[in-house]
């Protein structure tokens, strides 16, 4: 299975938040970049922590991809 098939498109995403791997795929960044954004609080979006795991808001990912703040 290819990486592109592993994640659903954002238009069909029903969850309000996605995990780091999914967010990184859609933002075309590495997972470590997103973890760095979270750690240093210097990225264009901020995740929510759920049971010590990062959850990235789908609405914010869509905003970035539609011309919001630079990713």
MOCOR-V584720 format. One line per field, one symbol per residue. ss: DSSP state (~ for helix, > for strand, _ for the rest). phi: phi as a letter, one per 40 degrees, with the letter a starting at -180 (. if undefined). psi: psi as a letter, one per 20 degrees, with the letter a starting at -180 (. if undefined). A space follows every 50 residues. Layout:
ss = ???
phi = ???
psi = ???
This chain:
ss = __~~~~___~~~____>>_~~~~~~~~___~~~~~~~~~~_______>>> __>>>>>~~~~~~~~______
phi = .cccccbccccbcbccbbccccccdccfbcdcccccdcccfbccbbcbcb fgbcbcccccccccccgcdcc
psi = prhhihprqhhjpiqhqrrgggggghilrqhhghhggggiljriqprqpo ljqpppphhhggggikjbqp.
